[in-house]
Amino acid sequence: MFGRLGAGELILILAIALVIFGPAKLPQIGQSLGKAINEFKSSANKVTKDLEVDVDTNKTSEVVKESETSKN
């Protein structure tokens, strides 16, 4: 239902934004929005990498525990 926006919907959203914010403010808003999206993506990537490291660490510690148990 809300998954995809067509060209008509995007034009309508742009027209509404133009009326609300005015043509002088629109580039600044676009730039701020782009920076916010970029920061969100980099934070999401950092969280993903941290989780991967945690999973790898947990797997490694499980292997070490299993090898210590099998030695005893």
C-alpha positions, 0 to 999 in steps of 0.5 A: 500500500505505502511501499512504492511511490510513483512519479505523480506522487513524488511530484505532488510531494515536491509541489507541497514542499515547495508551497510550504517551505518556498523555493529558497529553503528547499535546497537547504532542506534537501541537503539536511535530509541527505546528511541525515540519511547518510548519518543514519546509514553509517550508524546502521552499518556500525551497529551491524559491524558491532553485532557481527564482531559480537557474534564472531566473538561468541562463536570463538568463545564457544569453540574454546569452551568445547575444546577445553571440555573435550581435553578434560 
